[in-house]
Amino acid sequence: VALFKKGQPLVIVAKNKIYFVYNADGSYAGKKLAKHADGNVGVAGTVKKRNGVNFIIADKIFNVR
């Protein structure tokens, strides 16, 4: 959360890949990721790759228990 407040991007790391997470409207989902940063974070959505960068268009961001 402190990193997000400093303007650092929050990402998801899965299977040794980095994913930037965006909302369906195209806005960056960092604020939603920060809300769940106290544990394991899950993201449901569509995975895309553009110019070698991985993205997730999130339908839902949640804590994994």
Contacts in CASP RR format, 6 or more apart in sequence:
PFRMAT RR
TARGET T0000
AUTHOR 0000-0000-0000
METHOD contacts of the structure
MODEL  1
VALFKKGQPLVIVAKNKIYFVYNADGSYAGKKLAKHADGNVGVAGTVKKR
NGVNFIIADKIFNVR
1 34 0 8 1.000
1 37 0 8 1.000
1 38 0 8 1.000
3 10 0 8 1.000
4 10 0 8 1.000
4 30 0 8 1.000
4 31 0 8 1.000
4 33 0 8 1.000
4 34 0 8 1.000
4 37 0 8 1.000
5 34 0 8 1.000
9 20 0 8 1.000
9 28 0 8 1.000
9 30 0 8 1.000
10 21 0 8 1.000
10 30 0 8 1.000
10 33 0 8 1.000
10 34 0 8 1.000
10 37 0 8 1.000
11 18 0 8 1.000
11 19 0 8 1.000
11 20 0 8 1.000
11 21 0 8 1.000
12 18 0 8 1.000
12 19 0 8 1.000
12 21 0 8 1.000
12 33 0 8 1.000
12 41 0 8 1.000
12 42 0 8 1.000
12 43 0 8 1.000
12 56 0 8 1.000
13 19 0 8 1.000
17 54 0 8 1.000
18 54 0 8 1.000
19 43 0 8 1.000
19 47 0 8 1.000
19 54 0 8 1.000
19 55 0 8 1.000
19 56 0 8 1.000
20 28 0 8 1.000
20 53 0 8 1.000
20 54 0 8 1.000
20 55 0 8 1.000
20 56 0 8 1.000
21 28 0 8 1.000
21 29 0 8 1.000
21 30 0 8 1.000
21 32 0 8 1.000
21 33 0 8 1.000
21 43 0 8 1.000
21 55 0 8 1.000
21 56 0 8 1.000
21 58 0 8 1.000
21 61 0 8 1.000
22 28 0 8 1.000
22 29 0 8 1.000
22 55 0 8 1.000
22 56 0 8 1.000
22 57 0 8 1.000
22 58 0 8 1.000
23 29 0 8 1.000
23 32 0 8 1.000
23 57 0 8 1.000
23 58 0 8 1.000
24 57 0 8 1.000
24 58 0 8 1.000
24 59 0 8 1.000
26 57 0 8 1.000
29 58 0 8 1.000
29 61 0 8 1.000
32 58 0 8 1.000
32 61 0 8 1.000
33 41 0 8 1.000
33 61 0 8 1.000
35 61 0 8 1.000
36 42 0 8 1.000
36 61 0 8 1.000
36 62 0 8 1.000
36 63 0 8 1.000
38 63 0 8 1.000
39 63 0 8 1.000
39 64 0 8 1.000
40 63 0 8 1.000
40 64 0 8 1.000
40 65 0 8 1.000
41 61 0 8 1.000
41 62 0 8 1.000
41 63 0 8 1.000
41 64 0 8 1.000
42 61 0 8 1.000
42 62 0 8 1.000
42 63 0 8 1.000
42 64 0 8 1.000
43 56 0 8 1.000
43 58 0 8 1.000
43 60 0 8 1.000
43 61 0 8 1.000
43 62 0 8 1.000
44 58 0 8 1.000
44 59 0 8 1.000
44 60 0 8 1.000
44 62 0 8 1.000
45 56 0 8 1.000
45 57 0 8 1.000
45 58 0 8 1.000
45 59 0 8 1.000
45 60 0 8 1.000
46 56 0 8 1.000
46 57 0 8 1.000
46 59 0 8 1.000
47 54 0 8 1.000
47 55 0 8 1.000
47 56 0 8 1.000
48 54 0 8 1.000
48 55 0 8 1.000
48 56 0 8 1.000
48 57 0 8 1.000
49 55 0 8 1.000
END
